[in-house]
Amino acid sequence: MKRILEILFAIIVLVSCNSQKVYSDFDISYSKSGGYAPIYENLLIKGNDAHYSFEGEGKKIKQTFKISDEDLKKINNTLSQNNFRRIQEDHKKIYDFISTSITIKKGPNEGSKTDASAIMSNYKTNWLNITNAFQEIINTNVKKQ
């Protein structure tokens, strides 16, 4: 009986760890969170597979979809054209603000940036262009409830 319980416990641990894999195993991550009425929005891309989740405003959305090679190319071109790696974050303290974070784990634009403390003024247009490219992917592929 003890052996059966040990095996059952091991299976539960493995299954619970695997359910979090989608949040750590990605090539590209776009996330927005925070605010006075908090929201949590994530777009995680691994190869051509995309996982989207949104929670806030009384909604809870989870969706998985395929992203086209053309859309991936568009994201990478936008990152390159807007010098993602050179964008400088400010060090201001901002509260009750919805912040956006972007993490790229592969390719020439590898890096991580966030506007949680704001973006330096000479890079705001670049940051806006990049975030708009991700929002366009979300708006095109996610069925809002």
FIFI-493449 format. One record per residue: z, x, y of N, C-alpha, C in turn; residue in three letters. Coordinates in nm, 4 decimals, always signed. Atoms other than C-alpha are relative to their C-alpha. Last residue first. Layout:
n_zz / n_xx / n_yy / ca_zz / ca_xx / ca_yy / c_zz / c_xx / c_yy / rest
Z / X / Y / Z / X / Y / Z / X / Y / Ala
...
This chain:
n_zz / n_xx / n_yy / ca_zz / ca_xx / ca_yy / c_zz / c_xx / c_yy / rest
-0.0481 / +0.1312 / +0.0468 / -2.5088 / -1.4680 / +3.6209 / +0.0466 / -0.0842 / +0.1150 / Gln
-0.1277 / +0.0380 / -0.0616 / -2.7226 / -1.1767 / +3.7356 / +0.0377 / -0.1401 / -0.0453 / Lys
-0.0007 / +0.1431 / -0.0237 / -2.9940 / -1.0669 / +3.4949 / +0.1377 / -0.0391 / +0.0507 / Lys
-0.1218 / +0.0719 / +0.0362 / -3.0140 / -0.6927 / +3.5302 / -0.0124 / -0.1471 / +0.0371 / Val
-0.0266 / +0.0107 / +0.1446 / -3.3451 / -0.5070 / +3.5163 / +0.1193 / -0.0859 / -0.0403 / Asn
+0.1177 / +0.0283 / +0.0819 / -3.5084 / -0.5272 / +3.8594 / +0.0354 / -0.0346 / -0.1435 / Thr
+0.0563 / +0.1296 / -0.0399 / -3.1937 / -0.5557 / +4.0735 / -0.1191 / -0.0403 / -0.0866 / Asn
-0.0923 / +0.1066 / +0.0387 / -3.0260 / -0.2731 / +3.8821 / -0.0602 / -0.1370 / +0.0307 / Ile
+0.0019 / +0.0047 / +0.1471 / -3.3256 / -0.0402 / +3.9115 / +0.0890 / -0.1145 / -0.0491 / Ile
+0.1285 / +0.0604 / +0.0360 / -3.3532 / -0.1254 / +4.2838 / -0.0134 / -0.0124 / -0.1523 / Glu
-0.0176 / +0.1437 / -0.0184 / -2.9827 / -0.0502 / +4.3285 / -0.1279 / -0.0746 / -0.0355 / Gln
-0.0811 / +0.0522 / +0.1108 / -3.0391 / +0.2946 / +4.1787 / +0.0160 / -0.1509 / +0.0102 / Phe
+0.0821 / -0.0154 / +0.1212 / -3.3250 / +0.3712 / +4.4205 / +0.0763 / -0.0538 / -0.1220 / Ala
+0.0975 / +0.1105 / +0.0045 / -3.1209 / +0.2282 / +4.7111 / -0.0874 / +0.0073 / -0.1246 / Asn
-0.0713 / +0.1193 / +0.0478 / -2.8365 / +0.4697 / +4.6301 / -0.0925 / -0.1209 / -0.0069 / Thr
-0.0357 / -0.0187 / +0.1413 / -3.0757 / +0.7646 / +4.6588 / +0.0697 / -0.1247 / -0.0538 / Ile
+0.1240 / +0.0049 / +0.0798 / -3.2337 / +0.6504 / +4.9863 / +0.0301 / +0.0091 / -0.1494 / Asn
+0.0448 / +0.1387 / +0.0008 / -2.8883 / +0.5791 / +5.1348 / -0.1283 / -0.0156 / -0.0824 / Leu
-0.0896 / +0.0725 / +0.0895 / -2.7638 / +0.9253 / +5.0395 / -0.0439 / -0.1464 / -0.0128 / Trp
+0.0288 / -0.0462 / +0.1362 / -3.0657 / +1.0919 / +5.2024 / +0.0825 / -0.0796 / -0.1013 / Asn
+0.1296 / +0.0601 / +0.0357 / -3.0185 / +0.8814 / +5.5165 / -0.0388 / +0.0388 / -0.1422 / Thr
-0.0162 / +0.1435 / +0.0268 / -2.6488 / +0.9733 / +5.5295 / -0.1302 / -0.0677 / -0.0403 / Lys
+0.0470 / +0.0307 / +0.1356 / -2.7125 / +1.3489 / +5.4930 / +0.0073 / -0.1495 / -0.0323 / Tyr
+0.1386 / -0.0450 / +0.0140 / -2.6908 / +1.4546 / +5.8632 / -0.0568 / -0.0240 / -0.1403 / Asn
+0.0976 / +0.0829 / -0.0718 / -2.3811 / +1.2369 / +5.9051 / -0.1448 / +0.0442 / -0.0176 / Ser
+0.0238 / -0.0620 / -0.1301 / -2.1711 / +1.4066 / +5.6369 / -0.1198 / -0.0688 / +0.0658 / Met
+0.1043 / -0.1026 / +0.0111 / -2.1068 / +1.1593 / +5.3558 / -0.0214 / +0.0561 / +0.1404 / Ile
+0.1168 / +0.0067 / -0.0887 / -1.7898 / +0.9511 / +5.3422 / -0.0944 / +0.1172 / -0.0276 / Ala
-0.0527 / -0.0549 / -0.1254 / -1.4579 / +1.0272 / +5.1699 / -0.1093 / +0.0045 / +0.1054 / Ser
-0.1378 / +0.0482 / -0.0102 / -1.5404 / +0.8048 / +4.8715 / +0.0678 / +0.0513 / +0.1268 / Ala
-0.0240 / +0.0282 / -0.1411 / -1.9098 / +0.8798 / +4.9334 / +0.1415 / -0.0539 / +0.0220 / Asp
-0.0618 / +0.1285 / -0.0279 / -1.9439 / +1.0518 / +4.5998 / +0.0154 / -0.0183 / +0.1501 / Thr
-0.0268 / +0.0282 / -0.1420 / -2.1537 / +1.3328 / +4.4583 / +0.0650 / -0.1366 / +0.0114 / Lys
-0.0767 / +0.1223 / -0.0199 / -2.1883 / +1.4931 / +4.1144 / +0.0317 / -0.0141 / +0.1474 / Ser
-0.1103 / -0.0069 / -0.0942 / -2.4337 / +1.7538 / +3.9962 / +0.0689 / -0.1341 / +0.0107 / Gly
-0.1324 / +0.0074 / +0.0617 / -2.7497 / +1.8223 / +3.8000 / +0.1095 / +0.0168 / +0.1051 / Glu
-0.0889 / +0.0644 / -0.0970 / -3.0598 / +1.7632 / +4.0123 / +0.1427 / -0.0130 / -0.0516 / Asn
-0.0125 / -0.0825 / -0.1209 / -3.2767 / +2.0148 / +3.8225 / +0.0939 / -0.0589 / +0.1051 / Pro
+0.1152 / -0.0189 / -0.0861 / -3.2178 / +1.8418 / +3.4905 / +0.0294 / +0.0789 / +0.1258 / Gly
+0.1144 / -0.0763 / +0.0507 / -2.9241 / +1.6990 / +3.3039 / -0.1061 / +0.0145 / +0.1074 / Lys
-0.0418 / -0.1041 / +0.0946 / -2.5707 / +1.5764 / +3.3787 / -0.1145 / +0.0855 / -0.0504 / Lys
+0.1200 / -0.0356 / +0.0752 / -2.6346 / +1.3730 / +3.6956 / +0.0387 / +0.1164 / -0.0903 / Ile
-0.0131 / -0.1221 / +0.0798 / -2.3288 / +1.2014 / +3.8419 / -0.1265 / +0.0182 / -0.0814 / Thr
+0.1185 / -0.0266 / +0.0815 / -2.3439 / +0.9469 / +4.1234 / +0.0222 / +0.1330 / -0.0703 / Ile
+0.0019 / -0.1330 / +0.0609 / -2.0376 / +0.7937 / +4.2849 / -0.1239 / +0.0117 / -0.0867 / Ser
+0.1065 / -0.0194 / +0.0975 / -2.0286 / +0.5006 / +4.5271 / +0.0052 / +0.1436 / -0.0496 / Thr
+0.0624 / -0.1324 / +0.0063 / -1.7213 / +0.3924 / +4.7189 / -0.1024 / +0.0047 / -0.1133 / Ser
+0.0717 / -0.0074 / +0.1282 / -1.6261 / +0.0390 / +4.8147 / -0.0747 / +0.1326 / -0.0017 / Ile
+0.1420 / -0.0266 / -0.0153 / -1.3771 / +0.0904 / +5.0955 / -0.0626 / +0.0023 / -0.1379 / Phe
+0.0588 / +0.1331 / +0.0182 / -1.0214 / -0.0344 / +5.1209 / -0.1508 / +0.0031 / +0.0210 / Asp
-0.0730 / +0.0910 / +0.0876 / -0.9150 / +0.3090 / +5.2515 / -0.0696 / -0.1352 / -0.0040 / Tyr
+0.0495 / +0.1358 / -0.0189 / -1.1146 / +0.5987 / +5.3938 / +0.0701 / -0.0892 / -0.1014 / Ile
-0.0722 / +0.0938 / +0.0858 / -0.9611 / +0.9429 / +5.4419 / -0.0501 / -0.1399 / +0.0331 / Lys
-0.0785 / +0.1042 / -0.0664 / -1.2104 / +1.1867 / +5.5875 / +0.0738 / -0.0833 / -0.1033 / Lys
-0.1374 / -0.0058 / +0.0510 / -1.3197 / +1.4954 / +5.3940 / +0.0912 / -0.1002 / +0.0699 / His
-0.0962 / -0.0186 / -0.1080 / -1.6964 / +1.4589 / +5.4267 / +0.1403 / +0.0037 / -0.0612 / Asp
-0.0999 / +0.1049 / -0.0136 / -1.9299 / +1.5060 / +5.1318 / +0.0942 / +0.0352 / +0.1141 / Glu
-0.1381 / -0.0440 / -0.0213 / -2.2319 / +1.7300 / +5.1652 / +0.0905 / -0.1205 / +0.0226 / Gln
-0.0761 / +0.0989 / -0.0768 / -2.5695 / +1.6472 / +5.0148 / +0.1454 / +0.0455 / +0.0081 / Ile
-0.0421 / -0.0560 / -0.1292 / -2.7340 / +1.9689 / +4.8945 / +0.0807 / -0.0987 / +0.0855 / Arg
-0.0951 / -0.1096 / +0.0200 / -2.7569 / +1.8746 / +4.5251 / +0.0543 / +0.0560 / +0.1308 / Arg
-0.1273 / +0.0467 / +0.0536 / -2.9164 / +1.5397 / +4.6041 / +0.1039 / +0.1113 / -0.0096 / Phe
-0.0892 / -0.1155 / +0.0145 / -3.1898 / +1.6965 / +4.8163 / +0.1406 / -0.0390 / -0.0467 / Asn
-0.1110 / +0.0177 / -0.0931 / -3.3544 / +1.3665 / +4.9162 / +0.1092 / +0.1053 / -0.0176 / Asn
+0.0519 / +0.0134 / -0.1370 / -3.6910 / +1.4488 / +4.7605 / +0.1119 / -0.0114 / +0.1035 / Gln
+0.0569 / -0.1269 / -0.0462 / -3.5227 / +1.5760 / +4.4432 / -0.0431 / -0.0076 / +0.1456 / Ser
-0.1081 / -0.0990 / -0.0066 / -3.2979 / +1.2718 / +4.3869 / -0.0513 / +0.1329 / +0.0567 / Leu
-0.0829 / +0.0370 / -0.1157 / -3.5843 / +1.0360 / +4.4731 / +0.1146 / +0.0986 / +0.0174 / Thr
+0.0746 / -0.0363 / -0.1210 / -3.8135 / +1.2194 / +4.2303 / +0.0806 / -0.0316 / +0.1254 / Asn
-0.0032 / -0.1460 / -0.0132 / -3.5487 / +1.1985 / +3.9555 / -0.0764 / +0.0477 / +0.1226 / Asn
-0.1366 / -0.0416 / -0.0343 / -3.4998 / +0.8248 / +4.0135 / +0.0053 / +0.1510 / +0.0223 / Ile
-0.0242 / +0.0415 / -0.1381 / -3.8751 / +0.7583 / +4.0211 / +0.1400 / +0.0426 / +0.0458 / Lys
+0.0719 / -0.0951 / -0.0845 / -3.9258 / +0.9604 / +3.7018 / +0.0246 / -0.0308 / +0.1485 / Lys
-0.0748 / -0.1263 / +0.0074 / -3.6590 / +0.7549 / +3.5294 / -0.0627 / +0.1058 / +0.0900 / Leu
-0.1219 / +0.0173 / -0.0790 / -3.8279 / +0.4369 / +3.6526 / +0.0860 / +0.1259 / -0.0014 / Asp
+0.0403 / +0.0041 / -0.1413 / -4.1661 / +0.5569 / +3.5225 / +0.1227 / -0.0155 / +0.0908 / Glu
+0.0181 / -0.1397 / -0.0407 / -4.0152 / +0.6521 / +3.1870 / -0.0357 / +0.0077 / +0.1482 / Asp
+0.1310 / -0.0600 / +0.0243 / -3.9012 / +0.2912 / +3.1605 / -0.0020 / +0.1470 / +0.0439 / Ser
+0.0540 / -0.0393 / -0.1295 / -3.5396 / +0.1823 / +3.1339 / -0.1291 / +0.0772 / -0.0256 / Ile
+0.0824 / -0.1217 / +0.0026 / -3.4350 / -0.0072 / +2.8259 / -0.0528 / +0.0249 / +0.1401 / Lys
+0.1447 / +0.0181 / -0.0097 / -3.1529 / -0.2595 / +2.8552 / -0.0694 / +0.1353 / -0.0085 / Phe
+0.0680 / -0.1217 / +0.0419 / -2.7828 / -0.3095 / +2.7890 / -0.1495 / -0.0283 / +0.0048 / Thr
+0.1360 / +0.0123 / +0.0490 / -2.5863 / -0.5735 / +2.9764 / -0.0552 / +0.1379 / -0.0368 / Gln
+0.0287 / -0.1197 / +0.0799 / -2.2279 / -0.6423 / +3.0663 / -0.1384 / -0.0198 / -0.0577 / Lys
+0.1327 / -0.0152 / +0.0587 / -2.1431 / -0.8854 / +3.3450 / -0.0045 / +0.1303 / -0.0780 / Ile
-0.0109 / -0.1097 / +0.0958 / -1.8013 / -1.0158 / +3.4544 / -0.1341 / +0.0068 / -0.0728 / Lys
+0.1063 / -0.0177 / +0.0997 / -1.7938 / -1.2342 / +3.7611 / +0.0339 / +0.1158 / -0.0914 / Lys
-0.0102 / +0.1050 / +0.1004 / -1.5088 / -1.3698 / +3.9775 / -0.1055 / +0.0078 / -0.1090 / Gly
+0.0522 / +0.1232 / -0.0594 / -1.6140 / -1.1524 / +4.2708 / +0.0014 / -0.1153 / -0.1002 / Glu
-0.0486 / +0.0295 / -0.1339 / -1.5509 / -0.8530 / +4.0469 / -0.0626 / -0.1276 / +0.0504 / Gly
-0.1178 / +0.0854 / +0.0031 / -1.6608 / -0.6843 / +3.7263 / +0.0516 / -0.0151 / +0.1420 / Glu
-0.0483 / +0.0416 / -0.1321 / -2.0026 / -0.5346 / +3.6697 / +0.1217 / -0.0888 / -0.0204 / Phe
-0.1168 / +0.0882 / +0.0014 / -2.1420 / -0.3465 / +3.3722 / +0.0439 / -0.0255 / +0.1436 / Ser
-0.0466 / +0.0480 / -0.1304 / -2.4809 / -0.1910 / +3.3071 / +0.1237 / -0.0863 / -0.0191 / Tyr
-0.1119 / +0.0919 / +0.0190 / -2.5811 / +0.0211 / +3.0084 / +0.0522 / -0.0352 / +0.1389 / His
-0.0860 / +0.0199 / -0.1159 / -2.9208 / +0.1895 / +3.0149 / +0.1070 / -0.1026 / -0.0342 / Ala
-0.0967 / +0.1086 / +0.0175 / -3.1167 / +0.3368 / +2.7259 / +0.0911 / -0.0062 / +0.1219 / Asp
+0.0589 / +0.1221 / -0.0551 / -3.4260 / +0.5439 / +2.8079 / +0.0918 / -0.1215 / -0.0174 / Asn
+0.1396 / +0.0102 / +0.0429 / -3.2500 / +0.8779 / +2.7645 / -0.0631 / -0.1205 / +0.0681 / Gly
+0.0108 / -0.1062 / +0.1013 / -2.8841 / +0.8028 / +2.8362 / -0.1391 / -0.0117 / -0.0581 / Lys
+0.1317 / -0.0188 / +0.0618 / -2.8354 / +0.5989 / +3.1539 / +0.0062 / +0.1193 / -0.0939 / Ile
+0.0001 / -0.1247 / +0.0763 / -2.5059 / +0.4565 / +3.2775 / -0.1321 / +0.0093 / -0.0745 / Leu
+0.1298 / -0.0113 / +0.0660 / -2.5017 / +0.1941 / +3.5515 / -0.0010 / +0.1371 / -0.0651 / Leu
+0.0433 / -0.1246 / +0.0634 / -2.1501 / +0.0981 / +3.6541 / -0.1397 / -0.0159 / -0.0569 / Asn
+0.1391 / +0.0097 / +0.0436 / -2.0074 / -0.1619 / +3.8912 / -0.0419 / +0.1353 / -0.0555 / Glu
+0.0298 / -0.1154 / +0.0842 / -1.6371 / -0.2214 / +3.9517 / -0.1405 / -0.0207 / -0.0532 / Tyr
+0.1116 / +0.0183 / +0.0923 / -1.5308 / -0.4518 / +4.2327 / -0.0174 / +0.1289 / -0.0787 / Ile
+0.0644 / -0.1046 / +0.0804 / -1.2002 / -0.4698 / +4.4149 / -0.1164 / -0.0478 / -0.0870 / Pro
+0.0068 / +0.0836 / +0.1209 / -1.1262 / -0.7377 / +4.6782 / -0.0770 / +0.0849 / -0.0999 / Ala
-0.1162 / +0.0868 / -0.0204 / -1.0177 / -0.4953 / +4.9531 / +0.0126 / -0.1003 / -0.1144 / Tyr
+0.0105 / +0.1051 / -0.0989 / -1.2668 / -0.2425 / +4.8216 / +0.1259 / -0.0834 / +0.0082 / Gly
-0.0967 / +0.0062 / -0.1080 / -1.2925 / -0.0283 / +4.5146 / -0.0213 / -0.1190 / +0.0910 / Gly
-0.1299 / +0.0602 / +0.0276 / -1.5742 / +0.0683 / +4.2845 / +0.0857 / -0.0004 / +0.1250 / Ser
-0.0600 / +0.0459 / -0.1251 / -1.9400 / +0.1611 / +4.2701 / +0.1335 / -0.0630 / -0.0365 / Lys
-0.1118 / +0.0951 / +0.0032 / -2.0914 / +0.3616 / +3.9883 / +0.0491 / -0.0302 / +0.1410 / Ser
-0.0099 / +0.0560 / -0.1349 / -2.4169 / +0.5400 / +3.9133 / +0.1133 / -0.1009 / -0.0048 / Tyr
-0.1009 / +0.1024 / -0.0244 / -2.4207 / +0.7659 / +3.6068 / -0.0022 / -0.0394 / +0.1469 / Ser
-0.0077 / +0.0409 / -0.1398 / -2.7113 / +0.9697 / +3.4711 / +0.1035 / -0.1116 / +0.0115 / Ile
+0.0727 / -0.1020 / -0.0753 / -2.7332 / +1.1647 / +3.1441 / +0.0150 / -0.0256 / +0.1504 / Asp
+0.1104 / +0.0442 / -0.0839 / -2.4676 / +0.9656 / +2.9590 / -0.0681 / +0.1195 / +0.0651 / Phe
+0.1230 / -0.0599 / +0.0511 / -2.2074 / +0.9995 / +2.6833 / -0.1193 / -0.0543 / +0.0784 / Asp
-0.0083 / -0.1449 / -0.0130 / -1.8722 / +0.9356 / +2.8533 / -0.1284 / +0.0700 / -0.0426 / Ser
-0.0473 / -0.0403 / -0.1320 / -1.8731 / +0.5637 / +2.9273 / +0.0110 / +0.1509 / +0.0181 / Tyr
+0.1022 / +0.0319 / -0.0990 / -2.0917 / +0.4697 / +2.6280 / +0.0408 / +0.0473 / +0.1398 / Val
+0.1022 / -0.1039 / -0.0017 / -1.8470 / +0.6518 / +2.4000 / -0.1046 / -0.0247 / +0.1084 / Lys
-0.0040 / -0.0649 / -0.1300 / -1.5598 / +0.4168 / +2.4888 / -0.1103 / +0.1047 / +0.0158 / Gln
+0.0357 / +0.0998 / -0.1005 / -1.6349 / +0.1827 / +2.1973 / +0.0011 / +0.0596 / +0.1406 / Ser
+0.1445 / +0.0126 / -0.0092 / -1.6386 / +0.4840 / +1.9621 / -0.0412 / -0.1001 / +0.1069 / Asn
+0.0518 / -0.1181 / -0.0691 / -1.2737 / +0.5614 / +2.0287 / -0.1507 / -0.0111 / +0.0204 / Cys
-0.0412 / +0.0088 / -0.1402 / -1.1688 / +0.2062 / +1.9380 / -0.0501 / +0.1199 / +0.0799 / Ser
+0.0754 / +0.1064 / -0.0662 / -1.3732 / +0.2118 / +1.6180 / +0.0362 / -0.0078 / +0.1474 / Val
+0.1394 / -0.0410 / -0.0127 / -1.2333 / +0.5475 / +1.5069 / -0.0832 / -0.1038 / +0.0743 / Leu
+0.0065 / -0.1083 / -0.0983 / -0.8738 / +0.4463 / +1.5787 / -0.1449 / +0.0432 / +0.0218 / Val
-0.0243 / +0.0589 / -0.1323 / -0.9124 / +0.1156 / +1.3942 / -0.0113 / +0.1061 / +0.1087 / Ile
+0.1203 / +0.0757 / -0.0368 / -1.0686 / +0.2901 / +1.0937 / +0.0153 / -0.0600 / +0.1393 / Ile
+0.1049 / -0.0976 / -0.0325 / -0.7848 / +0.5447 / +1.0798 / -0.1283 / -0.0710 / +0.0436 / Ala
-0.0336 / -0.0576 / -0.1292 / -0.5249 / +0.2645 / +1.0942 / -0.1079 / +0.0992 / +0.0452 / Phe
+0.0246 / +0.1043 / -0.0991 / -0.6945 / +0.0820 / +0.8058 / +0.0275 / +0.0516 / +0.1407 / Leu
+0.1459 / +0.0112 / -0.0114 / -0.7011 / +0.4022 / +0.6005 / -0.0364 / -0.1032 / +0.1060 / Ile
+0.0482 / -0.1225 / -0.0644 / -0.3328 / +0.4655 / +0.6675 / -0.1508 / -0.0055 / +0.0216 / Glu
-0.0354 / +0.0084 / -0.1408 / -0.2465 / +0.1033 / +0.5855 / -0.0483 / +0.1228 / +0.0774 / Leu
+0.0900 / +0.0998 / -0.0585 / -0.4342 / +0.1254 / +0.2555 / +0.0267 / -0.0136 / +0.1499 / Ile
+0.1323 / -0.0633 / -0.0107 / -0.2499 / +0.4481 / +0.1664 / -0.1004 / -0.0955 / +0.0653 / Arg
-0.0074 / -0.0910 / -0.1141 / +0.0881 / +0.2851 / +0.2372 / -0.1359 / +0.0650 / +0.0247 / Lys
+0.0000 / +0.0820 / -0.1183 / +0.0000 / +0.0000 / +0.0000 / +0.0000 / +0.0873 / +0.1258 / Met
